[in-house]
Amino acid sequence: MRKSFAAFSALATAAALVLMPGAASADGEENQVDTSGLESSDNNRFIIGYKSSITLQKQGAGVDSVNSVLSKHGVSVEAQREMSTGGKVIELNKGLDKKAAAALLADIAKDPAVEYVEPDVKMFPTWTPSDRYYDYQWHYHRSNVGIDAPTAWNTTRGRGVTVAILDTGITSHPDLNKNVVSGYDMISDSWAAGDGNGRDSNPRDEGDWINANTCGNRYFQSSSWHGTHVAGTVAASANDGGVVGVAPEAKILPVRVLGKCGGYTSDIADGIVWASGGSVWGTSRNYHPASVINMSLGGRSNSCPYTYQRAINTATSNGATVVVAAGNDGRNAWSTTPANCSNVLTIGATDRYGAQSYYSNYGSVVDVSAPGGDTSYRGHGVLSTVNSGRTYPSTSSYAYYQGTSMATPHVAGVAALVKAANPRLSATDVANVIRNSTKRMPGRCWGGSCGTGLVDAGKAVQKAKNTNVRYWW
């Protein structure tokens, strides 16, 4: 993982609305019926357009015919007015559910005087964050190669969902503090933790810097602030700072499992269980169980260790979707843990051109791909929150990073949006929605398998809204 710092300015984007055509008339001519804007209930305002070739008398007959149709459906016109476009707005005396309203519109369209009929759809401002560095977060909004977060944000921004970040902990940052809930420090080794003790209820990132000739590294290595960067991609708050997260109204549950020279499987497994609301001996209760767990971490293992798999299964049964990084070795991810575990979403990385990133692992265990960036080129990394300290925490800052570690929180954020859009979805449902709503990668997948495609937040949220959940007793 490499990083680079820069200063930026902001840009606003816009979104377009597209309406759909519909049915046929009694005289054999094609009429337009648009039911796409119908709500689930309380549909009571519609626009009816009459054919310009019909005389005023016949238009009057058409209105009489429409009134007859309304009466047949048990409603009447409470108010009406003419429009400058030639249509007529009618407001009914009561609202109809979606099915009843669609049937009414279909019957109105059978009138030979009617050219089109559609709901009088309410429009709302499209939501674009005003954060000053948002324009540089290409990985959210850049056409084809971004995740299309703006489309999803017009429906949900993740409110009511908690995402656990199992990482190096978190530092104070104005873009994060509002969304952070009480987490935990699961690091049992006091030297690795750097805080003078073992496990405790303070998940603050104390810095993972190491001196030369430590843990196999020949040179001094500064603190990465990895967890803070990941947290920012998941859920940096909007309109109050430099960047925005994929799910800017979701909550961040920091669980510190990585310190100096990494982290042990035993600590990470306990962190998975605790994050999902499970009981871990010697720890305090988790009052904010996560619906999504982000694990931008990994190590080499030809199969998923039993300890990992048991913890992941527990989290899944507790309702948490577990999202993990494929790894940055440019090889098949089957030999990387937890990427090779079951009941996880394994994420590969793409660059700014929508191609598989040169470092990204690949293979059949990869479920989907997401922007991971490439800091070889200015502005091509993933921009998020960090700290400016070389060793210990100092002031808040921002930086471009690269890696499947950066791709993974994009998907964890999308999982939060999906869960918020349809809270009844199970952990498995959320994962399946994301797998089945991707878009084609515009660039090459040179490794042979990059999952089902590039994650698409807008499509995923829409699919979540349209997914029916059945309960069996």
C-alpha positions as CSV (number, residue, x, y, z in Angstrom):
1,M,0.0,0.0,0.0
2,R,1.3,3.4,-1.0
3,K,0.1,6.8,-0.1
4,S,0.3,10.4,-1.4
5,F,-1.1,13.6,0.0
6,A,-2.7,16.5,-1.9
7,A,-5.1,19.5,-1.8
8,F,-8.3,19.7,-3.7
9,S,-11.6,21.6,-4.6
10,A,-15.2,20.4,-5.1
11,L,-17.6,19.8,-7.9
12,A,-21.4,19.1,-8.0
13,T,-23.0,16.5,-10.2
14,A,-26.5,16.1,-11.5
15,A,-28.8,13.1,-12.2
16,A,-31.6,12.6,-14.8
17,L,-35.0,11.0,-14.6
18,V,-36.3,8.7,-17.3
19,L,-40.0,7.8,-17.6
20,M,-41.3,4.7,-19.4
21,P,-44.0,4.0,-22.1
22,G,-46.9,1.6,-21.7
23,A,-50.2,0.1,-23.4
24,A,-52.7,0.1,-26.2
25,S,-56.2,1.7,-26.9
26,A,-59.6,0.4,-27.9
27,D,-59.3,1.9,-31.5
28,G,-56.1,-0.1,-32.1
29,E,-53.8,2.8,-31.8
30,E,-50.9,2.8,-29.4
31,N,-51.5,4.7,-26.2
32,Q,-48.9,5.5,-23.5
33,V,-49.5,4.2,-20.0
34,D,-46.7,4.8,-17.5
35,T,-47.0,3.1,-14.1
36,S,-43.4,3.3,-13.1
37,G,-43.9,6.2,-10.8
38,L,-46.7,4.6,-8.8
39,E,-46.1,4.4,-5.0
40,S,-47.1,1.4,-2.9
41,S,-50.1,3.3,-1.6
42,D,-51.9,6.7,-1.7
43,N,-51.8,7.2,-5.5
44,N,-54.4,9.9,-6.2
45,R,-53.0,12.4,-8.7
46,F,-52.7,11.5,-12.4
47,I,-52.1,13.3,-15.7
48,I,-54.2,12.5,-18.8
49,G,-53.3,13.7,-22.2
50,Y,-55.9,13.8,-25.1
51,K,-55.1,13.3,-28.8
52,S,-54.8,16.6,-30.5
53,S,-56.6,15.4,-33.7
54,I,-59.9,14.9,-31.8
55,T,-62.4,17.8,-31.6
56,L,-63.3,19.6,-28.4
57,Q,-66.6,17.8,-28.4
58,K,-65.0,14.4,-28.6
59,Q,-62.5,15.5,-25.9
60,G,-65.5,16.2,-23.8
61,A,-66.9,12.8,-24.5
62,G,-63.5,11.4,-23.5
63,V,-63.7,13.1,-20.2
64,D,-67.2,11.7,-19.6
65,S,-65.8,8.3,-20.5
66,V,-62.9,8.7,-18.0
67,N,-65.4,9.7,-15.3
68,S,-67.3,6.5,-16.1
69,V,-64.1,4.5,-15.6
70,L,-63.3,6.3,-12.4
71,S,-66.8,5.4,-11.1
72,K,-66.3,1.8,-12.0
73,H,-63.1,1.8,-9.9
74,G,-64.9,3.4,-6.9
75,V,-63.3,6.8,-7.1
76,S,-64.2,10.3,-8.4
77,V,-62.5,13.5,-9.3
78,E,-62.0,15.8,-6.4
79,A,-60.1,18.5,-8.3
80,Q,-58.7,19.0,-11.8
81,R,-56.8,21.6,-13.9
82,E,-55.5,22.0,-17.4
83,M,-51.7,22.0,-18.1
84,S,-49.7,24.1,-20.5
85,T,-48.6,20.9,-22.2
86,G,-52.2,20.0,-23.1
87,G,-52.6,17.4,-20.4
88,K,-55.2,17.5,-17.6
89,V,-54.3,16.9,-13.9
90,I,-56.9,15.0,-12.0
91,E,-56.9,14.5,-8.2
92,L,-59.1,11.7,-6.9
93,N,-61.2,11.7,-3.7
94,K,-59.0,8.9,-2.2
95,G,-55.7,7.3,-2.8
96,L,-55.2,3.8,-4.4
97,D,-52.6,1.2,-3.8
98,K,-50.2,0.4,-6.6
99,K,-52.2,-2.5,-8.1
100,A,-55.5,-0.7,-8.1
101,A,-53.9,2.5,-9.6
102,A,-52.2,0.5,-12.3
103,A,-55.6,-1.2,-13.2
104,L,-57.3,2.3,-13.3
105,L,-54.6,3.7,-15.6
106,A,-54.9,0.7,-18.0
107,D,-58.7,1.2,-18.2
108,I,-58.4,5.0,-18.8
109,A,-55.9,4.3,-21.6
110,K,-58.5,2.2,-23.5
111,D,-60.5,5.4,-24.2
112,P,-59.8,6.3,-27.9
113,A,-59.6,10.0,-27.0
114,V,-56.7,9.4,-24.6
115,E,-53.1,9.7,-25.9
116,Y,-51.3,9.0,-22.6
117,V,-52.0,8.6,-18.9
118,E,-49.4,8.6,-16.1
119,P,-49.0,9.3,-12.3
120,D,-48.3,12.9,-11.3
121,V,-45.0,11.9,-9.8
122,K,-43.3,13.8,-7.1
123,M,-39.7,14.8,-7.8
124,F,-37.1,15.5,-5.1
125,P,-33.7,17.2,-5.2
126,T,-30.9,14.8,-6.2
127,W,-28.4,14.5,-3.4
128,T,-24.8,15.3,-4.0
129,P,-22.4,15.9,-1.0
130,S,-20.8,19.2,-0.7
131,D,-17.5,17.9,0.8
132,R,-14.6,19.8,-0.7
133,Y,-12.7,16.7,-1.9
134,Y,-15.7,14.8,-3.2
135,D,-14.9,15.5,-6.9
136,Y,-11.6,13.6,-6.4
137,Q,-13.3,10.5,-5.1
138,W,-13.7,9.3,-8.7
139,H,-14.3,5.8,-7.3
140,Y,-17.8,6.8,-6.3
141,H,-19.1,8.8,-9.3
142,R,-16.8,8.5,-12.3
143,S,-18.9,7.0,-15.2
144,N,-18.5,3.2,-15.8
145,V,-15.5,2.8,-13.4
146,G,-17.0,4.1,-10.2
147,I,-19.6,2.4,-8.1
148,D,-22.4,4.9,-8.9
149,A,-23.0,5.9,-5.3
150,P,-25.0,9.0,-6.2
151,T,-27.9,6.9,-7.6
152,A,-28.0,4.9,-4.4
153,W,-27.9,8.0,-2.2
154,N,-31.1,9.3,-3.7
155,T,-32.7,6.3,-1.9
156,T,-30.6,5.6,1.2
157,R,-27.4,6.7,2.8
158,G,-27.1,3.8,5.3
159,R,-29.0,5.2,8.2
160,G,-29.8,2.6,10.9
161,V,-26.9,0.2,9.9
162,T,-23.7,-0.4,11.8
163,V,-20.5,-1.5,10.0
164,A,-17.7,-3.0,12.0
165,I,-14.1,-2.1,10.8
166,L,-11.7,-4.9,11.9
167,D,-8.4,-3.2,11.4
168,T,-5.7,-1.0,13.1
169,G,-8.3,0.9,15.1
170,I,-9.4,4.5,14.4
171,T,-8.1,8.0,15.1
172,S,-10.1,11.2,15.8
173,H,-11.2,12.8,12.5
174,P,-13.9,15.4,11.8
175,D,-15.2,13.4,8.9
176,L,-15.6,10.3,11.1
177,N,-16.3,11.3,14.7
178,K,-20.0,11.8,14.3
179,N,-20.6,8.3,13.0
180,V,-18.3,6.3,15.4
181,V,-19.8,4.2,18.1
182,S,-18.1,2.5,21.0
183,G,-15.8,-0.3,19.8
184,Y,-13.1,-2.5,21.3
185,D,-9.3,-3.2,21.2
186,M,-9.0,-6.9,20.8
187,I,-5.1,-7.0,20.6
188,S,-3.9,-9.2,23.4
189,D,-0.2,-8.5,23.0
190,S,0.7,-5.2,24.7
191,W,3.8,-4.6,22.6
192,A,1.8,-5.0,19.3
193,A,-1.0,-2.8,20.7
194,G,1.4,0.0,21.7
195,D,-0.8,1.2,24.5
196,G,0.9,-0.5,27.4
197,N,-1.8,-3.2,27.9
198,G,-3.7,-5.9,26.3
199,R,-7.4,-5.9,25.4
200,D,-9.5,-3.0,26.5
201,S,-12.5,-0.9,25.4
202,N,-10.5,1.8,23.7
203,P,-10.1,1.1,19.9
204,R,-7.9,4.1,19.3
205,D,-5.2,3.5,16.7
206,E,-1.9,4.1,18.6
207,G,0.1,3.7,15.5
208,D,1.6,0.6,13.9
209,W,5.0,2.1,13.1
210,I,8.1,-0.2,13.6
211,N,11.8,0.4,13.7
212,A,14.3,-1.0,11.2
213,N,15.0,-4.8,11.4
214,T,11.7,-5.5,13.1
215,C,9.2,-8.1,11.9
216,G,11.3,-8.9,8.8
217,N,11.4,-5.2,7.6
218,R,14.9,-3.8,7.0
219,Y,13.8,-0.2,7.3
220,F,11.8,2.1,9.6
221,Q,8.1,1.9,8.7
222,S,5.7,4.8,9.6
223,S,2.2,4.3,10.9
224,S,-0.3,3.4,8.2
225,W,-3.5,4.7,9.8
226,H,-5.1,1.9,7.7
227,G,-8.2,1.5,9.8
228,T,-9.0,5.2,9.6
229,H,-8.7,5.2,5.8
230,V,-10.9,2.1,5.6
231,A,-13.5,3.7,7.9
232,G,-13.6,6.8,5.8
233,T,-14.5,4.9,2.7
234,V,-17.2,3.1,4.5
235,A,-18.9,5.9,6.3
236,A,-17.2,9.3,6.4
237,S,-20.1,11.7,7.1
238,A,-21.3,14.1,4.4
239,N,-21.4,17.9,4.0
240,D,-19.1,18.6,6.9
241,G,-15.5,18.0,5.8
242,G,-13.2,16.9,3.1
243,V,-14.5,13.5,1.9
244,V,-17.7,11.4,2.1
245,G,-18.1,7.7,2.6
246,V,-20.2,5.2,0.6
247,A,-22.7,5.0,3.4
248,P,-22.4,8.4,5.0
249,E,-25.2,7.9,7.5
250,A,-24.2,4.5,8.7
251,K,-22.4,4.0,12.0
252,I,-18.8,2.9,12.3
253,L,-17.9,0.2,14.9
254,P,-14.0,0.2,15.2
255,V,-12.6,-3.1,16.4
256,R,-8.8,-3.0,16.7
257,V,-7.2,-6.3,15.7
258,L,-4.1,-5.2,13.9
259,G,-1.1,-3.5,15.6
260,K,2.6,-3.5,15.1
261,C,3.6,-6.4,12.7
262,G,0.0,-7.3,12.1
263,G,-2.5,-9.3,14.2
264,Y,-3.1,-12.9,15.4
265,T,-5.9,-15.1,14.1
266,S,-7.1,-15.6,17.7
267,D,-7.6,-11.8,18.2
268,I,-9.2,-11.4,14.8
269,A,-11.6,-14.3,15.3
270,D,-12.7,-12.9,18.7
271,G,-13.1,-9.5,17.0
272,I,-15.5,-11.1,14.4
273,V,-17.7,-12.7,17.0
274,W,-17.8,-9.6,19.2
275,A,-18.5,-7.3,16.3
276,S,-21.6,-9.3,15.4
277,G,-22.9,-9.2,18.9
278,G,-21.5,-12.5,20.1
279,S,-20.1,-13.0,23.6
280,V,-16.3,-13.0,24.1
281,W,-14.9,-13.8,27.5
282,G,-13.2,-10.9,29.3
283,T,-14.7,-8.2,27.1
284,S,-17.5,-5.7,27.7
285,R,-20.9,-6.1,25.9
286,N,-21.2,-4.8,22.4
287,Y,-24.2,-2.5,22.4
288,H,-24.0,-1.8,18.6
289,P,-23.9,-5.2,16.9
290,A,-22.8,-4.8,13.3
291,S,-24.9,-5.8,10.2
292,V,-21.8,-5.6,8.1
293,I,-18.2,-6.5,9.0
294,N,-15.3,-5.2,6.9
295,M,-12.0,-7.1,7.0
296,S,-9.3,-5.4,4.9
297,L,-6.7,-7.9,6.0
298,G,-5.3,-11.3,5.2
299,G,-2.5,-13.8,5.3
300,R,-1.3,-16.9,3.4
301,S,-3.1,-20.2,4.1
302,N,-4.0,-22.9,1.6
303,S,-7.4,-23.4,3.3
304,C,-9.5,-21.4,5.6
305,P,-8.5,-22.1,9.2
306,Y,-11.2,-23.7,11.4
307,T,-10.9,-20.8,13.9
308,Y,-11.7,-18.2,11.2
309,Q,-14.5,-20.2,9.6
310,R,-16.2,-20.8,13.0
311,A,-16.0,-17.1,13.8
312,I,-17.4,-16.1,10.4
313,N,-20.2,-18.7,10.7
314,T,-21.1,-17.2,14.0
315,A,-21.2,-13.7,12.7
316,T,-23.3,-14.8,9.7
317,S,-25.8,-16.5,11.9
318,N,-25.9,-13.3,14.0
319,G,-27.0,-11.4,10.9
320,A,-23.7,-9.8,9.8
321,T,-22.5,-9.8,6.2
322,V,-18.7,-10.4,6.2
323,V,-16.8,-8.5,3.5
324,V,-13.1,-9.4,3.0
325,A,-10.1,-8.4,0.8
326,A,-8.8,-10.8,-1.9
327,G,-5.2,-9.7,-1.2
328,N,-2.5,-7.8,-3.0
329,D,-0.1,-10.5,-4.2
330,G,-1.2,-10.7,-7.9
331,R,-2.0,-14.4,-7.5
332,N,-4.9,-16.7,-7.0
333,A,-6.8,-15.8,-3.9
334,W,-7.6,-19.4,-3.0
335,S,-4.4,-19.4,-0.9
336,T,-5.2,-16.2,1.0
337,T,-7.2,-16.1,4.2
338,P,-10.0,-15.0,5.0
339,A,-10.6,-14.6,1.2
340,N,-10.8,-18.4,0.9
341,C,-13.3,-18.8,3.7
342,S,-17.0,-19.6,3.2
343,N,-19.8,-17.2,4.0
344,V,-17.8,-14.1,3.0
345,L,-17.9,-11.7,0.1
346,T,-14.3,-11.6,-1.3
347,I,-13.4,-8.4,-3.1
348,G,-10.9,-7.9,-5.9
349,A,-9.6,-4.4,-6.9
350,T,-9.9,-2.3,-10.1
351,D,-8.0,0.7,-11.2
352,R,-9.3,4.1,-12.5
353,Y,-9.9,2.6,-16.0
354,G,-12.1,-0.2,-14.7
355,A,-9.5,-2.9,-15.2
356,Q,-8.2,-5.4,-12.6
357,S,-5.5,-3.6,-10.6
358,Y,-2.0,-5.0,-11.2
359,Y,-1.6,-6.1,-7.6
360,S,-5.1,-7.6,-7.0
361,N,-5.6,-11.3,-6.3
362,Y,-8.1,-13.1,-8.5
363,G,-9.7,-16.5,-9.0
364,S,-12.9,-18.4,-8.3
365,V,-13.1,-17.2,-4.6
366,V,-13.5,-13.6,-5.7
367,D,-17.1,-12.6,-5.6
368,V,-17.1,-9.0,-7.0
369,S,-14.6,-6.3,-7.8
370,A,-14.5,-2.7,-6.6
371,P,-12.2,0.4,-7.0
372,G,-8.9,-0.2,-5.2
373,G,-6.9,2.5,-7.1
374,D,-3.4,2.8,-8.3
375,T,-1.1,5.4,-6.7
376,S,1.5,5.0,-9.4
377,Y,-0.4,7.8,-11.1
378,R,-1.4,11.1,-9.4
379,G,-5.1,11.1,-8.4
380,H,-5.6,7.5,-9.3
381,G,-5.7,6.1,-5.7
382,V,-8.7,5.9,-3.4
383,L,-9.0,9.1,-1.4
384,S,-10.1,8.9,2.2
385,T,-9.4,9.9,5.8
386,V,-6.0,9.4,7.6
387,N,-3.8,10.9,10.3
388,S,-0.7,13.0,9.7
389,G,1.5,11.5,12.4
390,R,4.5,9.4,11.3
391,T,4.4,7.3,14.5
392,Y,1.8,8.4,17.1
393,P,-1.5,10.1,16.2
394,S,-1.3,13.8,15.3
395,T,-3.7,15.9,13.2
396,S,-6.4,14.7,10.8
397,S,-5.6,14.5,7.1
398,Y,-6.5,12.8,3.8
399,A,-4.6,10.6,1.5
400,Y,-4.7,8.4,-1.6
401,Y,-4.1,4.7,-0.8
402,Q,-4.3,1.6,-3.1
403,G,-5.1,-2.0,-2.4
404,T,-7.8,-4.6,-2.1
405,S,-8.0,-3.1,1.4
406,M,-9.4,0.0,-0.3
407,A,-11.8,-2.0,-2.6
408,T,-13.3,-3.9,0.3
409,P,-14.8,-0.9,2.2
410,H,-16.6,0.2,-1.0
411,V,-18.5,-3.1,-0.9
412,A,-19.0,-2.9,2.9
413,G,-20.5,0.5,2.3
414,V,-22.8,-0.8,-0.4
415,A,-23.8,-3.6,1.9
416,A,-24.8,-1.0,4.4
417,L,-26.9,0.8,1.8
418,V,-28.5,-2.5,0.7
419,K,-29.4,-3.4,4.3
420,A,-30.8,0.1,4.9
421,A,-32.9,-0.1,1.8
422,N,-34.4,-3.4,2.9
423,P,-33.8,-4.2,6.6
424,R,-35.5,-7.5,6.3
425,L,-32.7,-9.0,4.2
426,S,-30.5,-11.6,5.9
427,A,-26.7,-11.6,5.8
428,T,-26.8,-14.0,2.9
429,D,-29.5,-12.0,1.1
430,V,-27.3,-8.9,1.2
431,A,-24.4,-10.7,-0.2
432,N,-26.5,-12.2,-3.0
433,V,-28.0,-8.8,-3.9
434,I,-24.5,-7.4,-4.3
435,R,-23.2,-10.4,-6.3
436,N,-26.2,-10.2,-8.7
437,S,-26.3,-6.5,-9.3
438,T,-22.8,-5.8,-10.6
439,K,-22.0,-4.2,-13.9
440,R,-19.5,-5.2,-16.6
441,M,-15.9,-4.1,-15.9
442,P,-14.9,-1.8,-18.8
443,G,-11.3,-2.9,-18.5
444,R,-9.5,-6.2,-18.6
445,C,-9.6,-8.9,-16.0
446,W,-6.2,-10.3,-16.6
447,G,-6.3,-12.9,-13.8
448,G,-9.1,-14.9,-15.3
449,S,-11.8,-14.2,-12.7
450,C,-12.8,-11.0,-11.0
451,G,-16.1,-12.2,-9.7
452,T,-19.4,-11.2,-11.2
453,G,-18.2,-7.7,-12.2
454,L,-17.8,-4.2,-10.8
455,V,-20.0,-3.5,-7.8
456,D,-22.9,-1.1,-8.6
457,A,-24.4,0.7,-5.6
458,G,-27.4,2.1,-7.5
459,K,-28.4,-1.2,-9.0
460,A,-27.8,-3.0,-5.7
461,V,-30.1,-0.7,-3.7
462,Q,-32.8,-1.0,-6.4
463,K,-32.5,-4.8,-6.3
464,A,-32.7,-4.7,-2.5
465,K,-35.9,-2.7,-2.6
466,N,-37.5,-5.2,-5.1
467,T,-36.4,-8.3,-3.2
468,N,-39.2,-10.0,-1.3
469,V,-38.3,-11.8,1.9
470,R,-40.4,-14.7,3.0
471,Y,-40.4,-16.1,6.5
472,W,-41.3,-19.7,7.1
473,W,-42.5,-21.1,10.5
